[in-house]
Amino acid sequence: MSGYRTSNFDPYAGSNYGRPLKPFNWVQWTGAGFIAAGVLVLAAALADQLRVIDLGTKDLLPISTSLCVLGALFVNSRRETLSPEDAARRKRQTMIGAAIGLAICAAGAAVIFYFKGA
């Protein structure tokens, strides 16, 4: 199969995108509204669990998370492109955060093994 791969196209390559572009357009504001509605529905579900109010239904968690995810998609519809320096800084910060998280997980596992006697 010579010549099967003739280009450098990578369908799984990610792009270096930064934060959402500002000022928001109408699509992003719609997303912000969906996120706010999702947070309000989640607060109502929490109030129902704490028996502050009685809503009569228990299926509010999937609705609230769906609204928040849909809103995040709308807000992130326009994102700024990062410069190579910003992309390198973000990658370095990600690696440092991952290393700190791994160290915390390892310390937690060591504490659990020490106190459990395993």
Backbone as JSON Lines, residues from 0, in Angstrom:
{"i":0,"aa":"M","n":[0.83,-1.18,0.0],"ca":[0.0,0.0,0.0],"c":[0.87,1.24,0.0]}
{"i":1,"aa":"S","n":[1.72,1.35,-0.91],"ca":[2.56,2.54,-0.98],"c":[1.71,3.72,-1.4]}
{"i":2,"aa":"G","n":[2.0,4.84,-0.79],"ca":[1.26,6.04,-1.12],"c":[-0.07,6.17,-0.42]}
{"i":3,"aa":"Y","n":[-0.32,5.32,0.55],"ca":[-1.6,5.37,1.27],"c":[-1.73,6.68,2.04]}
{"i":4,"aa":"R","n":[-0.67,7.04,2.76],"ca":[-0.67,8.28,3.53],"c":[0.21,9.29,2.81]}
{"i":5,"aa":"T","n":[-0.39,10.2,2.11],"ca":[0.39,11.18,1.37],"c":[0.33,12.57,1.97]}
{"i":6,"aa":"S","n":[-0.47,12.78,3.01],"ca":[-0.55,14.11,3.61],"c":[-0.29,14.0,5.11]}
{"i":7,"aa":"N","n":[-0.12,15.14,5.74],"ca":[0.11,15.2,7.18],"c":[-1.17,15.52,7.94]}
{"i":8,"aa":"F","n":[-2.32,15.33,7.32],"ca":[-3.59,15.64,7.97],"c":[-3.83,14.68,9.13]}
{"i":9,"aa":"D","n":[-4.13,15.25,10.28],"ca":[-4.43,14.46,11.47],"c":[-5.83,14.83,11.94]}
{"i":10,"aa":"P","n":[-6.81,13.94,11.78],"ca":[-8.17,14.3,12.17],"c":[-8.35,14.46,13.67]}
{"i":11,"aa":"Y","n":[-7.44,13.94,14.48],"ca":[-7.57,14.03,15.93],"c":[-6.71,15.14,16.52]}
{"i":12,"aa":"A","n":[-6.09,15.93,15.69],"ca":[-5.26,17.03,16.2],"c":[-6.15,18.11,16.8]}
{"i":13,"aa":"G","n":[-5.79,18.56,17.97],"ca":[-6.56,19.61,18.62],"c":[-6.03,20.98,18.24]}
{"i":14,"aa":"S","n":[-6.83,21.99,18.48],"ca":[-6.42,23.35,18.21],"c":[-6.09,24.03,19.52]}
{"i":15,"aa":"N","n":[-5.3,25.07,19.44],"ca":[-4.95,25.84,20.63],"c":[-5.92,27.0,20.76]}
{"i":16,"aa":"Y","n":[-6.98,26.78,21.53],"ca":[-7.98,27.81,21.73],"c":[-7.91,28.32,23.15]}
{"i":17,"aa":"G","n":[-8.13,29.59,23.3],"ca":[-8.11,30.22,24.61],"c":[-9.5,30.37,25.17]}
{"i":18,"aa":"R","n":[-9.67,31.44,25.92],"ca":[-10.96,31.7,26.57],"c":[-11.98,32.17,25.54]}
{"i":19,"aa":"P","n":[-13.26,32.2,25.9],"ca":[-14.28,32.68,24.97],"c":[-14.05,34.14,24.59]}
{"i":20,"aa":"L","n":[-14.34,34.46,23.33],"ca":[-14.16,35.84,22.87],"c":[-15.18,36.76,23.52]}
{"i":21,"aa":"K","n":[-14.74,37.96,23.82],"ca":[-15.62,38.97,24.39],"c":[-15.55,40.19,23.5]}
{"i":22,"aa":"P","n":[-16.56,40.96,23.35],"ca":[-17.87,40.87,23.98],"c":[-18.69,39.71,23.42]}
{"i":23,"aa":"F","n":[-19.55,39.18,24.26],"ca":[-20.37,38.04,23.86],"c":[-21.34,38.44,22.75]}
{"i":24,"aa":"N","n":[-21.59,37.52,21.84],"ca":[-22.65,37.72,20.85],"c":[-23.92,37.07,21.38]}
{"i":25,"aa":"W","n":[-24.99,37.08,20.59],"ca":[-26.28,36.59,21.08],"c":[-26.24,35.09,21.39]}
{"i":26,"aa":"V","n":[-25.44,34.33,20.67],"ca":[-25.35,32.89,20.93],"c":[-24.7,32.65,22.29]}
{"i":27,"aa":"Q","n":[-23.65,33.4,22.58],"ca":[-22.98,33.22,23.87],"c":[-23.86,33.68,25.02]}
{"i":28,"aa":"W","n":[-24.62,34.74,24.82],"ca":[-25.54,35.18,25.87],"c":[-26.66,34.16,26.1]}
{"i":29,"aa":"T","n":[-27.1,33.51,25.03],"ca":[-28.08,32.43,25.17],"c":[-27.49,31.31,26.0]}
{"i":30,"aa":"G","n":[-26.22,30.97,25.74],"ca":[-25.54,29.95,26.54],"c":[-25.42,30.34,27.99]}
{"i":31,"aa":"A","n":[-25.12,31.61,28.25],"ca":[-25.05,32.08,29.63],"c":[-26.41,31.95,30.31]}
{"i":32,"aa":"G","n":[-27.48,32.21,29.56],"ca":[-28.82,32.03,30.11],"c":[-29.13,30.57,30.43]}
{"i":33,"aa":"F","n":[-28.7,29.66,29.53],"ca":[-28.89,28.23,29.8],"c":[-28.12,27.81,31.04]}
{"i":34,"aa":"I","n":[-26.9,28.31,31.21],"ca":[-26.11,27.96,32.4],"c":[-26.8,28.49,33.66]}
{"i":35,"aa":"A","n":[-27.29,29.71,33.6],"ca":[-27.99,30.28,34.76],"c":[-29.25,29.47,35.08]}
{"i":36,"aa":"A","n":[-29.99,29.07,34.06],"ca":[-31.19,28.25,34.28],"c":[-30.81,26.9,34.88]}
{"i":37,"aa":"G","n":[-29.72,26.31,34.4],"ca":[-29.27,25.03,34.95],"c":[-28.87,25.14,36.42]}
{"i":38,"aa":"V","n":[-28.21,26.25,36.76],"ca":[-27.83,26.45,38.16],"c":[-29.07,26.66,39.03]}
{"i":39,"aa":"L","n":[-30.06,27.39,38.52],"ca":[-31.29,27.59,39.29],"c":[-32.05,26.28,39.48]}
{"i":40,"aa":"V","n":[-32.1,25.44,38.44],"ca":[-32.77,24.14,38.56],"c":[-32.02,23.26,39.56]}
{"i":41,"aa":"L","n":[-30.69,23.33,39.53],"ca":[-29.89,22.56,40.48],"c":[-30.12,23.05,41.91]}
{"i":42,"aa":"A","n":[-30.24,24.36,42.09],"ca":[-30.54,24.9,43.42],"c":[-31.93,24.46,43.89]}
{"i":43,"aa":"A","n":[-32.89,24.41,42.97],"ca":[-34.23,23.94,43.32],"c":[-34.19,22.46,43.7]}
{"i":44,"aa":"A","n":[-33.39,21.67,42.99],"ca":[-33.27,20.25,43.34],"c":[-32.63,20.08,44.71]}
{"i":45,"aa":"L","n":[-31.63,20.91,45.02],"ca":[-31.0,20.86,46.34],"c":[-31.99,21.27,47.43]}
{"i":46,"aa":"A","n":[-32.77,22.3,47.17],"ca":[-33.78,22.73,48.14],"c":[-34.84,21.65,48.33]}
{"i":47,"aa":"D","n":[-35.17,20.92,47.28],"ca":[-36.11,19.82,47.4],"c":[-35.52,18.68,48.24]}
{"i":48,"aa":"Q","n":[-34.23,18.39,48.05],"ca":[-33.59,17.35,48.84],"c":[-33.5,17.72,50.32]}
{"i":49,"aa":"L","n":[-33.31,19.02,50.58],"ca":[-33.24,19.49,51.97],"c":[-34.62,19.74,52.56]}
{"i":50,"aa":"R","n":[-35.66,19.43,51.79],"ca":[-37.06,19.56,52.18],"c":[-37.45,21.0,52.52]}
{"i":51,"aa":"V","n":[-36.83,21.95,51.83],"ca":[-37.22,23.34,51.97],"c":[-38.46,23.61,51.13]}
{"i":52,"aa":"I","n":[-38.48,23.04,49.92],"ca":[-39.64,23.13,49.04],"c":[-40.0,21.73,48.58]}
{"i":53,"aa":"D","n":[-41.22,21.56,48.09],"ca":[-41.65,20.27,47.57],"c":[-41.97,20.42,46.09]}
{"i":54,"aa":"L","n":[-41.13,19.81,45.23],"ca":[-41.33,19.9,43.79],"c":[-42.1,18.73,43.23]}
{"i":55,"aa":"G","n":[-42.13,17.62,43.94],"ca":[-42.9,16.48,43.5],"c":[-42.19,15.59,42.49]}
{"i":56,"aa":"T","n":[-41.09,16.04,41.93],"ca":[-40.34,15.21,40.98],"c":[-38.89,15.1,41.45]}
{"i":57,"aa":"K","n":[-38.26,14.01,41.09],"ca":[-36.88,13.78,41.52],"c":[-35.9,13.78,40.36]}
{"i":58,"aa":"D","n":[-36.35,14.08,39.15],"ca":[-35.49,13.99,37.98],"c":[-34.97,15.36,37.54]}
{"i":59,"aa":"L","n":[-34.56,16.19,38.47],"ca":[-34.08,17.51,38.11],"c":[-32.58,17.55,37.84]}
{"i":60,"aa":"L","n":[-31.83,16.61,38.36],"ca":[-30.38,16.62,38.16],"c":[-30.0,16.44,36.7]}
{"i":61,"aa":"P","n":[-30.58,15.49,35.95],"ca":[-30.23,15.4,34.52],"c":[-30.62,16.64,33.73]}
{"i":62,"aa":"I","n":[-31.72,17.26,34.09],"ca":[-32.14,18.47,33.39],"c":[-31.15,19.6,33.64]}
{"i":63,"aa":"S","n":[-30.74,19.77,34.89],"ca":[-29.83,20.87,35.21],"c":[-28.46,20.67,34.58]}
{"i":64,"aa":"T","n":[-27.94,19.45,34.61],"ca":[-26.63,19.23,33.98],"c":[-26.71,19.37,32.47]}
{"i":65,"aa":"S","n":[-27.82,18.96,31.87],"ca":[-27.98,19.13,30.43],"c":[-28.03,20.6,30.05]}
{"i":66,"aa":"L","n":[-28.73,21.4,30.83],"ca":[-28.77,22.84,30.56],"c":[-27.39,23.47,30.68]}
{"i":67,"aa":"C","n":[-26.63,23.06,31.69],"ca":[-25.29,23.63,31.88],"c":[-24.34,23.22,30.75]}
{"i":68,"aa":"V","n":[-24.41,21.97,30.32],"ca":[-23.54,21.51,29.23],"c":[-23.92,22.21,27.93]}
{"i":69,"aa":"L","n":[-25.21,22.33,27.65],"ca":[-25.65,23.02,26.44],"c":[-25.23,24.49,26.47]}
{"i":70,"aa":"G","n":[-25.34,25.11,27.62],"ca":[-24.91,26.5,27.76],"c":[-23.41,26.66,27.57]}
{"i":71,"aa":"A","n":[-22.64,25.72,28.09],"ca":[-21.18,25.78,27.9],"c":[-20.81,25.64,26.43]}
{"i":72,"aa":"L","n":[-21.54,24.8,25.71],"ca":[-21.28,24.68,24.27],"c":[-21.56,25.99,23.55]}
{"i":73,"aa":"F","n":[-22.63,26.66,23.93],"ca":[-22.96,27.93,23.28],"c":[-21.96,29.02,23.63]}
{"i":74,"aa":"V","n":[-21.55,29.08,24.9],"ca":[-20.59,30.11,25.32],"c":[-19.25,29.89,24.63]}
{"i":75,"aa":"N","n":[-18.85,28.65,24.47],"ca":[-17.56,28.36,23.86],"c":[-17.61,28.28,22.34]}
{"i":76,"aa":"S","n":[-18.69,28.77,21.73],"ca":[-18.79,28.7,20.28],"c":[-17.79,29.63,19.6]}
{"i":77,"aa":"R","n":[-17.39,30.7,20.25],"ca":[-16.36,31.6,19.72],"c":[-15.24,31.67,20.74]}
{"i":78,"aa":"R","n":[-14.06,31.23,20.33],"ca":[-12.91,31.24,21.23],"c":[-11.74,31.92,20.54]}
{"i":79,"aa":"E","n":[-10.9,32.56,21.34],"ca":[-9.74,33.23,20.77],"c":[-8.63,32.21,20.52]}
{"i":80,"aa":"T","n":[-7.82,32.46,19.52],"ca":[-6.71,31.58,19.2],"c":[-5.49,32.02,20.0]}
{"i":81,"aa":"L","n":[-4.82,31.07,20.61],"ca":[-3.65,31.37,21.43],"c":[-2.41,31.52,20.58]}
{"i":82,"aa":"S","n":[-1.54,32.41,21.01],"ca":[-0.24,32.54,20.36],"c":[0.62,31.36,20.79]}
{"i":83,"aa":"P","n":[1.7,31.07,20.07],"ca":[2.57,29.95,20.47],"c":[3.14,30.1,21.88]}
{"i":84,"aa":"E","n":[3.43,31.35,22.3],"ca":[3.95,31.56,23.65],"c":[2.89,31.24,24.7]}
{"i":85,"aa":"D","n":[1.65,31.68,24.44],"ca":[0.57,31.38,25.39],"c":[0.26,29.89,25.42]}
{"i":86,"aa":"A","n":[0.33,29.23,24.26],"ca":[0.08,27.79,24.22],"c":[1.16,27.04,25.0]}
{"i":87,"aa":"A","n":[2.41,27.47,24.89],"ca":[3.49,26.82,25.63],"c":[3.32,27.05,27.14]}
{"i":88,"aa":"R","n":[2.92,28.28,27.52],"ca":[2.71,28.56,28.94],"c":[1.56,27.73,29.5]}
{"i":89,"aa":"R","n":[0.47,27.6,28.72],"ca":[-0.67,26.8,29.17],"c":[-0.28,25.33,29.3]}
{"i":90,"aa":"K","n":[0.51,24.83,28.35],"ca":[0.95,23.44,28.43],"c":[1.82,23.21,29.66]}
{"i":91,"aa":"R","n":[2.72,24.17,29.95],"ca":[3.58,24.05,31.12],"c":[2.74,24.08,32.41]}
{"i":92,"aa":"Q","n":[1.75,24.98,32.47],"ca":[0.88,25.04,33.64],"c":[0.07,23.76,33.8]}
{"i":93,"aa":"T","n":[-0.36,23.18,32.69],"ca":[-1.1,21.92,32.75],"c":[-0.23,20.8,33.28]}
{"i":94,"aa":"M","n":[1.0,20.75,32.83],"ca":[1.91,19.7,33.3],"c":[2.22,19.87,34.78]}
{"i":95,"aa":"I","n":[2.41,21.1,35.24],"ca":[2.66,21.35,36.66],"c":[1.44,20.96,37.48]}
{"i":96,"aa":"G","n":[0.25,21.31,37.02],"ca":[-0.98,20.94,37.73],"c":[-1.17,19.44,37.78]}
{"i":97,"aa":"A","n":[-0.87,18.75,36.67],"ca":[-0.99,17.29,36.65],"c":[0.01,16.66,37.62]}
{"i":98,"aa":"A","n":[1.22,17.2,37.68],"ca":[2.23,16.66,38.6],"c":[1.81,16.87,40.05]}
{"i":99,"aa":"I","n":[1.26,18.04,40.36],"ca":[0.79,18.3,41.72],"c":[-0.38,17.38,42.06]}
{"i":100,"aa":"G","n":[-1.3,17.2,41.13],"ca":[-2.43,16.3,41.37],"c":[-1.98,14.87,41.57]}
{"i":101,"aa":"L","n":[-1.01,14.43,40.78],"ca":[-0.47,13.07,40.95],"c":[0.22,12.91,42.3]}
{"i":102,"aa":"A","n":[0.94,13.93,42.73],"ca":[1.6,13.87,44.04],"c":[0.56,13.81,45.17]}
{"i":103,"aa":"I","n":[-0.52,14.56,45.04],"ca":[-1.57,14.53,46.06],"c":[-2.24,13.16,46.09]}
{"i":104,"aa":"C","n":[-2.52,12.59,44.91],"ca":[-3.11,11.24,44.86],"c":[-2.18,10.19,45.45]}
{"i":105,"aa":"A","n":[-0.9,10.3,45.16],"ca":[0.07,9.34,45.72],"c":[0.15,9.48,47.23]}
{"i":106,"aa":"A","n":[0.16,10.72,47.74],"ca":[0.2,10.92,49.19],"c":[-1.08,10.38,49.84]}
{"i":107,"aa":"G","n":[-2.23,10.61,49.2],"ca":[-3.49,10.07,49.73],"c":[-3.49,8.56,49.75]}
{"i":108,"aa":"A","n":[-2.98,7.94,48.68],"ca":[-2.9,6.48,48.64],"c":[-1.96,5.95,49.71]}
{"i":109,"aa":"A","n":[-0.84,6.66,49.94],"ca":[0.1,6.23,50.97],"c":[-0.53,6.32,52.35]}
{"i":110,"aa":"V","n":[-1.29,7.38,52.6],"ca":[-1.96,7.53,53.9],"c":[-3.0,6.42,54.08]}
{"i":111,"aa":"I","n":[-3.75,6.13,53.02],"ca":[-4.77,5.08,53.12],"c":[-4.11,3.72,53.38]}
{"i":112,"aa":"F","n":[-3.06,3.41,52.65],"ca":[-2.37,2.13,52.86],"c":[-1.74,2.06,54.25]}
{"i":113,"aa":"Y","n":[-1.24,3.18,54.75],"ca":[-0.61,3.17,56.07],"c":[-1.64,2.9,57.15]}
{"i":114,"aa":"F","n":[-2.79,3.58,57.09],"ca":[-3.79,3.42,58.14],"c":[-4.62,2.16,57.98]}
{"i":115,"aa":"K","n":[-4.74,1.63,56.79],"ca":[-5.47,0.39,56.59],"c":[-4.59,-0.83,56.87]}
{"i":116,"aa":"G","n":[-3.29,-0.64,56.86],"ca":[-2.39,-1.74,57.16],"c":[-2.18,-2.69,55.98]}
{"i":117,"aa":"A","n":[-2.41,-2.23,54.78],"ca":[-2.27,-3.11,53.61],"c":[-0.85,-3.18,53.14]}
